[in-house]
Amino acid sequence: MPAWIRTGLLPLGLGGLLLGLVWPYVLGGFGSHIGSLAVGLGALLLLIGGGLGARATRREGQPPLV
């Protein structure tokens, strides 16, 4: 598996999925419990880490391989 998928794409996708699933519970009228807040925080950390990981593995000075 290429590094840009492992460190960038997977955390961004999983973080977006988790944040989308927990969003109504954190901000809605359902009542947010400690578990939904923890999942929301974890999703934000995955999104931030995935963005930083995708940026770190990007190579700007090299020509494309294909």
PDBQT receptor file of N, H, CA, C and O in Angstrom, charges set to zero:
ATOM      1  N   MET A   1       0.845  -1.166   0.000  1.00  0.00    +0.000 N 
ATOM      2  CA  MET A   1       0.000   0.000   0.000  1.00  0.00    +0.000 C 
ATOM      3  C   MET A   1       0.897   1.238   0.000  1.00  0.00    +0.000 C 
ATOM      4  O   MET A   1       1.803   1.340   0.827  1.00  0.00    +0.000 OA
ATOM      5  N   PRO A   2       0.659   2.171  -0.909  1.00  0.00    +0.000 N 
ATOM      6  CA  PRO A   2       1.493   3.384  -0.952  1.00  0.00    +0.000 C 
ATOM      7  C   PRO A   2       1.356   4.212   0.324  1.00  0.00    +0.000 C 
ATOM      8  O   PRO A   2       0.334   4.164   1.009  1.00  0.00    +0.000 OA
ATOM      9  N   ALA A   3       2.389   4.957   0.621  1.00  0.00    +0.000 N 
ATOM     10  H   ALA A   3       3.219   4.997   0.065  1.00  0.00    +0.000 HD
ATOM     11  CA  ALA A   3       2.424   5.742   1.859  1.00  0.00    +0.000 C 
ATOM     12  C   ALA A   3       1.354   6.827   1.877  1.00  0.00    +0.000 C 
ATOM     13  O   ALA A   3       0.807   7.123   2.940  1.00  0.00    +0.000 OA
ATOM     14  N   TRP A   4       1.039   7.431   0.730  1.00  0.00    +0.000 N 
ATOM     15  H   TRP A   4       1.484   7.191  -0.133  1.00  0.00    +0.000 HD
ATOM     16  CA  TRP A   4       0.055   8.508   0.721  1.00  0.00    +0.000 C 
ATOM     17  C   TRP A   4      -1.344   7.990   1.022  1.00  0.00    +0.000 C 
ATOM     18  O   TRP A   4      -2.179   8.737   1.531  1.00  0.00    +0.000 OA
ATOM     19  N   ILE A   5      -1.614   6.720   0.715  1.00  0.00    +0.000 N 
ATOM     20  H   ILE A   5      -0.935   6.114   0.301  1.00  0.00    +0.000 HD
ATOM     21  CA  ILE A   5      -2.909   6.133   1.081  1.00  0.00    +0.000 C 
ATOM     22  C   ILE A   5      -2.927   5.811   2.561  1.00  0.00    +0.000 C 
ATOM     23  O   ILE A   5      -3.898   6.110   3.256  1.00  0.00    +0.000 OA
ATOM     24  N   ARG A   6      -1.860   5.204   3.044  1.00  0.00    +0.000 N 
ATOM     25  H   ARG A   6      -1.071   4.961   2.479  1.00  0.00    +0.000 HD
ATOM     26  CA  ARG A   6      -1.787   4.771   4.429  1.00  0.00    +0.000 C 
ATOM     27  C   ARG A   6      -1.789   5.942   5.406  1.00  0.00    +0.000 C 
ATOM     28  O   ARG A   6      -2.440   5.870   6.448  1.00  0.00    +0.000 OA
ATOM     29  N   THR A   7      -1.074   7.015   5.088  1.00  0.00    +0.000 N 
ATOM     30  H   THR A   7      -0.546   7.073   4.241  1.00  0.00    +0.000 HD
ATOM     31  CA  THR A   7      -0.955   8.121   6.033  1.00  0.00    +0.000 C 
ATOM     32  C   THR A   7      -1.873   9.286   5.731  1.00  0.00    +0.000 C 
ATOM     33  O   THR A   7      -2.030  10.170   6.573  1.00  0.00    +0.000 OA
ATOM     34  N   GLY A   8      -2.483   9.319   4.561  1.00  0.00    +0.000 N 
ATOM     35  H   GLY A   8      -2.355   8.601   3.877  1.00  0.00    +0.000 HD
ATOM     36  CA  GLY A   8      -3.317  10.457   4.205  1.00  0.00    +0.000 C 
ATOM     37  C   GLY A   8      -4.763  10.110   3.915  1.00  0.00    +0.000 C 
ATOM     38  O   GLY A   8      -5.672  10.671   4.528  1.00  0.00    +0.000 OA
ATOM     39  N   LEU A   9      -4.982   9.202   2.997  1.00  0.00    +0.000 N 
ATOM     40  H   LEU A   9      -4.244   8.747   2.500  1.00  0.00    +0.000 HD
ATOM     41  CA  LEU A   9      -6.330   8.930   2.516  1.00  0.00    +0.000 C 
ATOM     42  C   LEU A   9      -7.169   8.144   3.521  1.00  0.00    +0.000 C 
ATOM     43  O   LEU A   9      -8.332   8.482   3.742  1.00  0.00    +0.000 OA
ATOM     44  N   LEU A  10      -6.618   7.126   4.119  1.00  0.00    +0.000 N 
ATOM     45  H   LEU A  10      -5.673   6.851   3.939  1.00  0.00    +0.000 HD
ATOM     46  CA  LEU A  10      -7.388   6.324   5.076  1.00  0.00    +0.000 C 
ATOM     47  C   LEU A  10      -7.809   7.114   6.320  1.00  0.00    +0.000 C 
ATOM     48  O   LEU A  10      -8.978   7.042   6.699  1.00  0.00    +0.000 OA
ATOM     49  N   PRO A  11      -6.916   7.863   6.971  1.00  0.00    +0.000 N 
ATOM     50  CA  PRO A  11      -7.370   8.660   8.117  1.00  0.00    +0.000 C 
ATOM     51  C   PRO A  11      -8.385   9.730   7.740  1.00  0.00    +0.000 C 
ATOM     52  O   PRO A  11      -9.309   9.997   8.509  1.00  0.00    +0.000 OA
ATOM     53  N   LEU A  12      -8.231  10.349   6.569  1.00  0.00    +0.000 N 
ATOM     54  H   LEU A  12      -7.481  10.132   5.945  1.00  0.00    +0.000 HD
ATOM     55  CA  LEU A  12      -9.203  11.352   6.143  1.00  0.00    +0.000 C 
ATOM     56  C   LEU A  12     -10.576  10.723   5.911  1.00  0.00    +0.000 C 
ATOM     57  O   LEU A  12     -11.596  11.279   6.318  1.00  0.00    +0.000 OA
ATOM     58  N   GLY A  13     -10.595   9.575   5.264  1.00  0.00    +0.000 N 
ATOM     59  H   GLY A  13      -9.767   9.124   4.934  1.00  0.00    +0.000 HD
ATOM     60  CA  GLY A  13     -11.866   8.898   5.008  1.00  0.00    +0.000 C 
ATOM     61  C   GLY A  13     -12.533   8.413   6.283  1.00  0.00    +0.000 C 
ATOM     62  O   GLY A  13     -13.732   8.616   6.474  1.00  0.00    +0.000 OA
ATOM     63  N   LEU A  14     -11.772   7.779   7.150  1.00  0.00    +0.000 N 
ATOM     64  H   LEU A  14     -10.798   7.615   6.995  1.00  0.00    +0.000 HD
ATOM     65  CA  LEU A  14     -12.333   7.273   8.402  1.00  0.00    +0.000 C 
ATOM     66  C   LEU A  14     -12.756   8.408   9.325  1.00  0.00    +0.000 C 
ATOM     67  O   LEU A  14     -13.796   8.319   9.977  1.00  0.00    +0.000 OA
ATOM     68  N   GLY A  15     -11.966   9.468   9.387  1.00  0.00    +0.000 N 
ATOM     69  H   GLY A  15     -11.121   9.540   8.857  1.00  0.00    +0.000 HD
ATOM     70  CA  GLY A  15     -12.329  10.620  10.217  1.00  0.00    +0.000 C 
ATOM     71  C   GLY A  15     -13.598  11.295   9.720  1.00  0.00    +0.000 C 
ATOM     72  O   GLY A  15     -14.451  11.687  10.516  1.00  0.00    +0.000 OA
ATOM     73  N   GLY A  16     -13.722  11.430   8.403  1.00  0.00    +0.000 N 
ATOM     74  H   GLY A  16     -13.029  11.112   7.756  1.00  0.00    +0.000 HD
ATOM     75  CA  GLY A  16     -14.938  12.015   7.836  1.00  0.00    +0.000 C 
ATOM     76  C   GLY A  16     -16.157  11.157   8.090  1.00  0.00    +0.000 C 
ATOM     77  O   GLY A  16     -17.233  11.675   8.390  1.00  0.00    +0.000 OA
ATOM     78  N   LEU A  17     -16.000   9.846   7.972  1.00  0.00    +0.000 N 
ATOM     79  H   LEU A  17     -15.126   9.425   7.729  1.00  0.00    +0.000 HD
ATOM     80  CA  LEU A  17     -17.111   8.928   8.243  1.00  0.00    +0.000 C 
ATOM     81  C   LEU A  17     -17.544   9.006   9.701  1.00  0.00    +0.000 C 
ATOM     82  O   LEU A  17     -18.735   9.116   9.993  1.00  0.00    +0.000 OA
ATOM     83  N   LEU A  18     -16.583   8.949  10.613  1.00  0.00    +0.000 N 
ATOM     84  H   LEU A  18     -15.616   8.860  10.375  1.00  0.00    +0.000 HD
ATOM     85  CA  LEU A  18     -16.921   9.010  12.037  1.00  0.00    +0.000 C 
ATOM     86  C   LEU A  18     -17.539  10.346  12.417  1.00  0.00    +0.000 C 
ATOM     87  O   LEU A  18     -18.504  10.389  13.180  1.00  0.00    +0.000 OA
ATOM     88  N   LEU A  19     -16.998  11.421  11.899  1.00  0.00    +0.000 N 
ATOM     89  H   LEU A  19     -16.214  11.386  11.279  1.00  0.00    +0.000 HD
ATOM     90  CA  LEU A  19     -17.553  12.740  12.213  1.00  0.00    +0.000 C 
ATOM     91  C   LEU A  19     -18.966  12.884  11.659  1.00  0.00    +0.000 C 
ATOM     92  O   LEU A  19     -19.829  13.478  12.304  1.00  0.00    +0.000 OA
ATOM     93  N   GLY A  20     -19.202  12.347  10.478  1.00  0.00    +0.000 N 
ATOM     94  H   GLY A  20     -18.501  11.864   9.954  1.00  0.00    +0.000 HD
ATOM     95  CA  GLY A  20     -20.538  12.385   9.902  1.00  0.00    +0.000 C 
ATOM     96  C   GLY A  20     -21.541  11.568  10.703  1.00  0.00    +0.000 C 
ATOM     97  O   GLY A  20     -22.703  11.955  10.824  1.00  0.00    +0.000 OA
ATOM     98  N   LEU A  21     -21.103  10.453  11.244  1.00  0.00    +0.000 N 
ATOM     99  H   LEU A  21     -20.158  10.139  11.146  1.00  0.00    +0.000 HD
ATOM    100  CA  LEU A  21     -22.005   9.609  12.030  1.00  0.00    +0.000 C 
ATOM    101  C   LEU A  21     -22.307  10.198  13.405  1.00  0.00    +0.000 C 
ATOM    102  O   LEU A  21     -23.424  10.051  13.899  1.00  0.00    +0.000 OA
ATOM    103  N   VAL A  22     -21.346  10.853  14.024  1.00  0.00    +0.000 N 
ATOM    104  H   VAL A  22     -20.438  10.973  13.622  1.00  0.00    +0.000 HD
ATOM    105  CA  VAL A  22     -21.518  11.330  15.395  1.00  0.00    +0.000 C 
ATOM    106  C   VAL A  22     -22.002  12.783  15.447  1.00  0.00    +0.000 C 
ATOM    107  O   VAL A  22     -22.379  13.272  16.512  1.00  0.00    +0.000 OA
ATOM    108  N   TRP A  23     -21.994  13.472  14.300  1.00  0.00    +0.000 N 
ATOM    109  H   TRP A  23     -21.688  13.075  13.435  1.00  0.00    +0.000 HD
ATOM    110  CA  TRP A  23     -22.371  14.885  14.245  1.00  0.00    +0.000 C 
ATOM    111  C   TRP A  23     -23.741  15.164  14.862  1.00  0.00    +0.000 C 
ATOM    112  O   TRP A  23     -23.838  16.091  15.665  1.00  0.00    +0.000 OA
ATOM    113  N   PRO A  24     -24.802  14.427  14.543  1.00  0.00    +0.000 N 
ATOM    114  CA  PRO A  24     -26.115  14.723  15.148  1.00  0.00    +0.000 C 
ATOM    115  C   PRO A  24     -26.137  14.536  16.660  1.00  0.00    +0.000 C 
ATOM    116  O   PRO A  24     -26.885  15.223  17.357  1.00  0.00    +0.000 OA
ATOM    117  N   TYR A  25     -25.341  13.632  17.164  1.00  0.00    +0.000 N 
ATOM    118  H   TYR A  25     -24.733  13.075  16.598  1.00  0.00    +0.000 HD
ATOM    119  CA  TYR A  25     -25.335  13.375  18.606  1.00  0.00    +0.000 C 
ATOM    120  C   TYR A  25     -24.571  14.439  19.380  1.00  0.00    +0.000 C 
ATOM    121  O   TYR A  25     -24.916  14.750  20.520  1.00  0.00    +0.000 OA
ATOM    122  N   VAL A  26     -23.534  14.997  18.765  1.00  0.00    +0.000 N 
ATOM    123  H   VAL A  26     -23.253  14.745  17.839  1.00  0.00    +0.000 HD
ATOM    124  CA  VAL A  26     -22.738  16.014  19.449  1.00  0.00    +0.000 C 
ATOM    125  C   VAL A  26     -23.439  17.370  19.427  1.00  0.00    +0.000 C 
ATOM    126  O   VAL A  26     -23.471  18.063  20.444  1.00  0.00    +0.000 OA
ATOM    127  N   LEU A  27     -24.002  17.756  18.280  1.00  0.00    +0.000 N 
ATOM    128  H   LEU A  27     -23.976  17.193  17.454  1.00  0.00    +0.000 HD
ATOM    129  CA  LEU A  27     -24.593  19.082  18.152  1.00  0.00    +0.000 C 
ATOM    130  C   LEU A  27     -26.121  19.080  18.167  1.00  0.00    +0.000 C 
ATOM    131  O   LEU A  27     -26.733  20.141  18.281  1.00  0.00    +0.000 OA
ATOM    132  N   GLY A  28     -26.735  17.925  18.057  1.00  0.00    +0.000 N 
ATOM    133  H   GLY A  28     -26.237  17.063  17.965  1.00  0.00    +0.000 HD
ATOM    134  CA  GLY A  28     -28.186  17.869  17.992  1.00  0.00    +0.000 C 
ATOM    135  C   GLY A  28     -28.836  17.820  19.362  1.00  0.00    +0.000 C 
ATOM    136  O   GLY A  28     -28.174  17.962  20.390  1.00  0.00    +0.000 OA
ATOM    137  N   GLY A  29     -30.130  17.618  19.354  1.00  0.00    +0.000 N 
ATOM    138  H   GLY A  29     -30.667  17.503  18.518  1.00  0.00    +0.000 HD
ATOM    139  CA  GLY A  29     -30.886  17.588  20.598  1.00  0.00    +0.000 C 
ATOM    140  C   GLY A  29     -30.990  16.201  21.211  1.00  0.00    +0.000 C 
ATOM    141  O   GLY A  29     -31.829  15.974  22.083  1.00  0.00    +0.000 OA
ATOM    142  N   PHE A  30     -30.155  15.275  20.773  1.00  0.00    +0.000 N 
ATOM    143  H   PHE A  30     -29.473  15.459  20.065  1.00  0.00    +0.000 HD
ATOM    144  CA  PHE A  30     -30.224  13.919  21.291  1.00  0.00    +0.000 C 
ATOM    145  C   PHE A  30     -29.539  13.773  22.645  1.00  0.00    +0.000 C 
ATOM    146  O   PHE A  30     -29.713  12.757  23.318  1.00  0.00    +0.000 OA
ATOM    147  N   GLY A  31     -28.783  14.749  23.040  1.00  0.00    +0.000 N 
ATOM    148  H   GLY A  31     -28.642  15.574  22.493  1.00  0.00    +0.000 HD
ATOM    149  CA  GLY A  31     -28.016  14.642  24.282  1.00  0.00    +0.000 C 
ATOM    150  C   GLY A  31     -26.680  13.978  24.010  1.00  0.00    +0.000 C 
ATOM    151  O   GLY A  31     -26.626  12.810  23.626  1.00  0.00    +0.000 OA
ATOM    152  N   SER A  32     -25.619  14.709  24.204  1.00  0.00    +0.000 N 
ATOM    153  H   SER A  32     -25.663  15.658  24.516  1.00  0.00    +0.000 HD
ATOM    154  CA  SER A  32     -24.309  14.133  23.902  1.00  0.00    +0.000 C 
ATOM    155  C   SER A  32     -23.695  13.566  25.177  1.00  0.00    +0.000 C 
ATOM    156  O   SER A  32     -23.564  14.257  26.187  1.00  0.00    +0.000 OA
ATOM    157  N   HIS A  33     -23.337  12.336  25.105  1.00  0.00    +0.000 N 
ATOM    158  H   HIS A  33     -23.444  11.774  24.285  1.00  0.00    +0.000 HD
ATOM    159  CA  HIS A  33     -22.696  11.650  26.215  1.00  0.00    +0.000 C 
ATOM    160  C   HIS A  33     -21.189  11.655  25.986  1.00  0.00    +0.000 C 
ATOM    161  O   HIS A  33     -20.715  12.066  24.927  1.00  0.00    +0.000 OA
ATOM    162  N   ILE A  34     -20.463  11.211  26.952  1.00  0.00    +0.000 N 
ATOM    163  H   ILE A  34     -20.848  10.878  27.813  1.00  0.00    +0.000 HD
ATOM    164  CA  ILE A  34     -18.997  11.248  26.885  1.00  0.00    +0.000 C 
ATOM    165  C   ILE A  34     -18.476  10.394  25.720  1.00  0.00    +0.000 C 
ATOM    166  O   ILE A  34     -17.438  10.710  25.139  1.00  0.00    +0.000 OA
ATOM    167  N   GLY A  35     -19.176   9.337  25.387  1.00  0.00    +0.000 N 
ATOM    168  H   GLY A  35     -20.019   9.080  25.859  1.00  0.00    +0.000 HD
ATOM    169  CA  GLY A  35     -18.733   8.484  24.275  1.00  0.00    +0.000 C 
ATOM    170  C   GLY A  35     -18.818   9.187  22.939  1.00  0.00    +0.000 C 
ATOM    171  O   GLY A  35     -17.896   9.094  22.128  1.00  0.00    +0.000 OA
ATOM    172  N   SER A  36     -19.914   9.891  22.697  1.00  0.00    +0.000 N 
ATOM    173  H   SER A  36     -20.663   9.967  23.356  1.00  0.00    +0.000 HD
ATOM    174  CA  SER A  36     -20.044  10.586  21.409  1.00  0.00    +0.000 C 
ATOM    175  C   SER A  36     -19.075  11.758  21.322  1.00  0.00    +0.000 C 
ATOM    176  O   SER A  36     -18.581  12.073  20.240  1.00  0.00    +0.000 OA
ATOM    177  N   LEU A  37     -18.803  12.400  22.441  1.00  0.00    +0.000 N 
ATOM    178  H   LEU A  37     -19.204  12.144  23.320  1.00  0.00    +0.000 HD
ATOM    179  CA  LEU A  37     -17.797  13.467  22.429  1.00  0.00    +0.000 C 
ATOM    180  C   LEU A  37     -16.407  12.908  22.162  1.00  0.00    +0.000 C 
ATOM    181  O   LEU A  37     -15.612  13.531  21.457  1.00  0.00    +0.000 OA
ATOM    182  N   ALA A  38     -16.109  11.745  22.716  1.00  0.00    +0.000 N 
ATOM    183  H   ALA A  38     -16.754  11.239  23.289  1.00  0.00    +0.000 HD
ATOM    184  CA  ALA A  38     -14.795  11.121  22.491  1.00  0.00    +0.000 C 
ATOM    185  C   ALA A  38     -14.646  10.696  21.035  1.00  0.00    +0.000 C 
ATOM    186  O   ALA A  38     -13.574  10.857  20.451  1.00  0.00    +0.000 OA
ATOM    187  N   VAL A  39     -15.713  10.152  20.441  1.00  0.00    +0.000 N 
ATOM    188  H   VAL A  39     -16.583  10.021  20.915  1.00  0.00    +0.000 HD
ATOM    189  CA  VAL A  39     -15.649   9.759  19.031  1.00  0.00    +0.000 C 
ATOM    190  C   VAL A  39     -15.499  10.997  18.147  1.00  0.00    +0.000 C 
ATOM    191  O   VAL A  39     -14.751  10.971  17.170  1.00  0.00    +0.000 OA
ATOM    192  N   GLY A  40     -16.201  12.077  18.480  1.00  0.00    +0.000 N 
ATOM    193  H   GLY A  40     -16.809  12.099  19.274  1.00  0.00    +0.000 HD
ATOM    194  CA  GLY A  40     -16.066  13.312  17.723  1.00  0.00    +0.000 C 
ATOM    195  C   GLY A  40     -14.658  13.877  17.792  1.00  0.00    +0.000 C 
ATOM    196  O   GLY A  40     -14.119  14.339  16.786  1.00  0.00    +0.000 OA
ATOM    197  N   LEU A  41     -14.060  13.843  18.977  1.00  0.00    +0.000 N 
ATOM    198  H   LEU A  41     -14.497  13.468  19.794  1.00  0.00    +0.000 HD
ATOM    199  CA  LEU A  41     -12.678  14.304  19.125  1.00  0.00    +0.000 C 
ATOM    200  C   LEU A  41     -11.711  13.411  18.359  1.00  0.00    +0.000 C 
ATOM    201  O   LEU A  41     -10.785  13.902  17.715  1.00  0.00    +0.000 OA
ATOM    202  N   GLY A  42     -11.925  12.104  18.429  1.00  0.00    +0.000 N 
ATOM    203  H   GLY A  42     -12.678  11.705  18.952  1.00  0.00    +0.000 HD
ATOM    204  CA  GLY A  42     -11.081  11.181  17.675  1.00  0.00    +0.000 C 
ATOM    205  C   GLY A  42     -11.200  11.386  16.179  1.00  0.00    +0.000 C 
ATOM    206  O   GLY A  42     -10.209  11.287  15.456  1.00  0.00    +0.000 OA
ATOM    207  N   ALA A  43     -12.418  11.672  15.703  1.00  0.00    +0.000 N 
ATOM    208  H   ALA A  43     -13.223  11.752  16.290  1.00  0.00    +0.000 HD
ATOM    209  CA  ALA A  43     -12.616  11.925  14.281  1.00  0.00    +0.000 C 
ATOM    210  C   ALA A  43     -11.888  13.193  13.850  1.00  0.00    +0.000 C 
ATOM    211  O   ALA A  43     -11.276  13.228  12.783  1.00  0.00    +0.000 OA
ATOM    212  N   LEU A  44     -11.955  14.228  14.673  1.00  0.00    +0.000 N 
ATOM    213  H   LEU A  44     -12.453  14.199  15.540  1.00  0.00    +0.000 HD
ATOM    214  CA  LEU A  44     -11.220  15.461  14.345  1.00  0.00    +0.000 C 
ATOM    215  C   LEU A  44      -9.717  15.221  14.314  1.00  0.00    +0.000 C 
ATOM    216  O   LEU A  44      -9.021  15.748  13.447  1.00  0.00    +0.000 OA
ATOM    217  N   LEU A  45      -9.213  14.428  15.255  1.00  0.00    +0.000 N 
ATOM    218  H   LEU A  45      -9.779  14.000  15.960  1.00  0.00    +0.000 HD
ATOM    219  CA  LEU A  45      -7.782  14.118  15.264  1.00  0.00    +0.000 C 
ATOM    220  C   LEU A  45      -7.380  13.312  14.027  1.00  0.00    +0.000 C 
ATOM    221  O   LEU A  45      -6.305  13.527  13.467  1.00  0.00    +0.000 OA
ATOM    222  N   LEU A  46      -8.247  12.382  13.600  1.00  0.00    +0.000 N 
ATOM    223  H   LEU A  46      -9.120  12.207  14.055  1.00  0.00    +0.000 HD
ATOM    224  CA  LEU A  46      -7.968  11.630  12.377  1.00  0.00    +0.000 C 
ATOM    225  C   LEU A  46      -7.941  12.544  11.155  1.00  0.00    +0.000 C 
ATOM    226  O   LEU A  46      -7.085  12.389  10.284  1.00  0.00    +0.000 OA
ATOM    227  N   LEU A  47      -8.870  13.491  11.087  1.00  0.00    +0.000 N 
ATOM    228  H   LEU A  47      -9.565  13.617  11.795  1.00  0.00    +0.000 HD
ATOM    229  CA  LEU A  47      -8.889  14.412   9.959  1.00  0.00    +0.000 C 
ATOM    230  C   LEU A  47      -7.648  15.300   9.935  1.00  0.00    +0.000 C 
ATOM    231  O   LEU A  47      -7.063  15.524   8.875  1.00  0.00    +0.000 OA
ATOM    232  N   ILE A  48      -7.250  15.800  11.088  1.00  0.00    +0.000 N 
ATOM    233  H   ILE A  48      -7.725  15.619  11.949  1.00  0.00    +0.000 HD
ATOM    234  CA  ILE A  48      -6.050  16.644  11.154  1.00  0.00    +0.000 C 
ATOM    235  C   ILE A  48      -4.807  15.831  10.820  1.00  0.00    +0.000 C 
ATOM    236  O   ILE A  48      -3.967  16.272  10.035  1.00  0.00    +0.000 OA
ATOM    237  N   GLY A  49      -4.688  14.660  11.407  1.00  0.00    +0.000 N 
ATOM    238  H   GLY A  49      -5.370  14.303  12.044  1.00  0.00    +0.000 HD
ATOM    239  CA  GLY A  49      -3.530  13.807  11.131  1.00  0.00    +0.000 C 
ATOM    240  C   GLY A  49      -3.477  13.338   9.691  1.00  0.00    +0.000 C 
ATOM    241  O   GLY A  49      -2.397  13.257   9.105  1.00  0.00    +0.000 OA
ATOM    242  N   GLY A  50      -4.625  13.028   9.116  1.00  0.00    +0.000 N 
ATOM    243  H   GLY A  50      -5.502  13.094   9.593  1.00  0.00    +0.000 HD
ATOM    244  CA  GLY A  50      -4.660  12.619   7.716  1.00  0.00    +0.000 C 
ATOM    245  C   GLY A  50      -4.263  13.751   6.784  1.00  0.00    +0.000 C 
ATOM    246  O   GLY A  50      -3.562  13.530   5.796  1.00  0.00    +0.000 OA
ATOM    247  N   GLY A  51      -4.706  14.957   7.094  1.00  0.00    +0.000 N 
ATOM    248  H   GLY A  51      -5.276  15.136   7.896  1.00  0.00    +0.000 HD
ATOM    249  CA  GLY A  51      -4.308  16.104   6.285  1.00  0.00    +0.000 C 
ATOM    250  C   GLY A  51      -2.821  16.376   6.368  1.00  0.00    +0.000 C 
ATOM    251  O   GLY A  51      -2.175  16.663   5.361  1.00  0.00    +0.000 OA
ATOM    252  N   LEU A  52      -2.282  16.284   7.568  1.00  0.00    +0.000 N 
ATOM    253  H   LEU A  52      -2.807  16.051   8.386  1.00  0.00    +0.000 HD
ATOM    254  CA  LEU A  52      -0.837  16.483   7.732  1.00  0.00    +0.000 C 
ATOM    255  C   LEU A  52      -0.046  15.360   7.081  1.00  0.00    +0.000 C 
ATOM    256  O   LEU A  52       1.010  15.601   6.495  1.00  0.00    +0.000 OA
ATOM    257  N   GLY A  53      -0.547  14.137   7.179  1.00  0.00    +0.000 N 
ATOM    258  H   GLY A  53      -1.405  13.941   7.654  1.00  0.00    +0.000 HD
ATOM    259  CA  GLY A  53       0.143  13.002   6.563  1.00  0.00    +0.000 C 
ATOM    260  C   GLY A  53       0.124  13.072   5.053  1.00  0.00    +0.000 C 
ATOM    261  O   GLY A  53       1.117  12.742   4.406  1.00  0.00    +0.000 OA
ATOM    262  N   ALA A  54      -0.993  13.497   4.479  1.00  0.00    +0.000 N 
ATOM    263  H   ALA A  54      -1.800  13.765   5.005  1.00  0.00    +0.000 HD
ATOM    264  CA  ALA A  54      -1.064  13.631   3.024  1.00  0.00    +0.000 C 
ATOM    265  C   ALA A  54      -0.151  14.745   2.539  1.00  0.00    +0.000 C 
ATOM    266  O   ALA A  54       0.460  14.638   1.476  1.00  0.00    +0.000 OA
ATOM    267  N   ARG A  55      -0.060  15.799   3.312  1.00  0.00    +0.000 N 
ATOM    268  H   ARG A  55      -0.555  15.886   4.176  1.00  0.00    +0.000 HD
ATOM    269  CA  ARG A  55       0.813  16.908   2.929  1.00  0.00    +0.000 C 
ATOM    270  C   ARG A  55       2.288  16.515   3.042  1.00  0.00    +0.000 C 
ATOM    271  O   ARG A  55       3.106  16.941   2.227  1.00  0.00    +0.000 OA
ATOM    272  N   ALA A  56       2.626  15.716   4.033  1.00  0.00    +0.000 N 
ATOM    273  H   ALA A  56       1.961  15.370   4.696  1.00  0.00    +0.000 HD
ATOM    274  CA  ALA A  56       4.027  15.335   4.242  1.00  0.00    +0.000 C 
ATOM    275  C   ALA A  56       4.518  14.362   3.178  1.00  0.00    +0.000 C 
ATOM    276  O   ALA A  56       5.701  14.382   2.838  1.00  0.00    +0.000 OA
ATOM    277  N   THR A  57       3.650  13.517   2.646  1.00  0.00    +0.000 N 
ATOM    278  H   THR A  57       2.689  13.501   2.923  1.00  0.00    +0.000 HD
ATOM    279  CA  THR A  57       4.088  12.525   1.662  1.00  0.00    +0.000 C 
ATOM    280  C   THR A  57       4.010  13.041   0.234  1.00  0.00    +0.000 C 
ATOM    281  O   THR A  57       4.392  12.331  -0.697  1.00  0.00    +0.000 OA
ATOM    282  N   ARG A  58       3.522  14.266   0.042  1.00  0.00    +0.000 N 
ATOM    283  H   ARG A  58       3.212  14.842   0.798  1.00  0.00    +0.000 HD
ATOM    284  CA  ARG A  58       3.443  14.844  -1.293  1.00  0.00    +0.000 C 
ATOM    285  C   ARG A  58       4.829  15.310  -1.725  1.00  0.00    +0.000 C 
ATOM    286  O   ARG A  58       5.546  15.944  -0.950  1.00  0.00    +0.000 OA
ATOM    287  N   ARG A  59       5.197  15.001  -2.941  1.00  0.00    +0.000 N 
ATOM    288  H   ARG A  59       4.614  14.486  -3.570  1.00  0.00    +0.000 HD
ATOM    289  CA  ARG A  59       6.496  15.392  -3.465  1.00  0.00    +0.000 C 
ATOM    290  C   ARG A  59       6.275  16.446  -4.542  1.00  0.00    +0.000 C 
ATOM    291  O   ARG A  59       5.728  16.142  -5.602  1.00  0.00    +0.000 OA
ATOM    292  N   GLU A  60       6.693  17.675  -4.282  1.00  0.00    +0.000 N 
ATOM    293  H   GLU A  60       7.137  17.922  -3.421  1.00  0.00    +0.000 HD
ATOM    294  CA  GLU A  60       6.399  18.767  -5.192  1.00  0.00    +0.000 C 
ATOM    295  C   GLU A  60       7.412  18.918  -6.316  1.00  0.00    +0.000 C 
ATOM    296  O   GLU A  60       7.033  19.323  -7.415  1.00  0.00    +0.000 OA
ATOM    297  N   GLY A  61       8.666  18.615  -6.090  1.00  0.00    +0.000 N 
ATOM    298  H   GLY A  61       8.974  18.286  -5.197  1.00  0.00    +0.000 HD
ATOM    299  CA  GLY A  61       9.693  18.887  -7.094  1.00  0.00    +0.000 C 
ATOM    300  C   GLY A  61       9.894  17.789  -8.103  1.00  0.00    +0.000 C 
ATOM    301  O   GLY A  61      10.637  17.992  -9.064  1.00  0.00    +0.000 OA
ATOM    302  N   GLN A  62       9.281  16.644  -7.946  1.00  0.00    +0.000 N 
ATOM    303  H   GLN A  62       8.678  16.479  -7.166  1.00  0.00    +0.000 HD
ATOM    304  CA  GLN A  62       9.535  15.516  -8.831  1.00  0.00    +0.000 C 
ATOM    305  C   GLN A  62       8.494  15.457  -9.952  1.00  0.00    +0.000 C 
ATOM    306  O   GLN A  62       7.329  15.793  -9.733  1.00  0.00    +0.000 OA
ATOM    307  N   PRO A  63       8.905  15.035 -11.143  1.00  0.00    +0.000 N 
ATOM    308  CA  PRO A  63       7.933  14.875 -12.226  1.00  0.00    +0.000 C 
ATOM    309  C   PRO A  63       7.033  13.665 -11.945  1.00  0.00    +0.000 C 
ATOM    310  O   PRO A  63       7.431  12.769 -11.200  1.00  0.00    +0.000 OA
ATOM    311  N   PRO A  64       5.839  13.626 -12.523  1.00  0.00    +0.000 N 
ATOM    312  CA  PRO A  64       4.958  12.478 -12.308  1.00  0.00    +0.000 C 
ATOM    313  C   PRO A  64       5.548  11.204 -12.910  1.00  0.00    +0.000 C 
ATOM    314  O   PRO A  64       6.285  11.257 -13.895  1.00  0.00    +0.000 OA
ATOM    315  N   LEU A  65       5.226  10.083 -12.323  1.00  0.00    +0.000 N 
ATOM    316  H   LEU A  65       4.628  10.040 -11.523  1.00  0.00    +0.000 HD
ATOM    317  CA  LEU A  65       5.766   8.811 -12.761  1.00  0.00    +0.000 C 
ATOM    318  C   LEU A  65       5.085   8.314 -14.031  1.00  0.00    +0.000 C 
ATOM    319  O   LEU A  65       5.676   7.547 -14.790  1.00  0.00    +0.000 OA
ATOM    320  N   VAL A  66       3.883   8.732 -14.262  1.00  0.00    +0.000 N 
ATOM    321  H   VAL A  66       3.403   9.356 -13.645  1.00  0.00    +0.000 HD
ATOM    322  CA  VAL A  66       3.131   8.229 -15.427  1.00  0.00    +0.000 C 
ATOM    323  C   VAL A  66       3.072   9.283 -16.491  1.00  0.00    +0.000 C 
ATOM    324  O   VAL A  66       2.485   9.059 -17.550  1.00  0.00    +0.000 OA
TER     325      VAL A  66
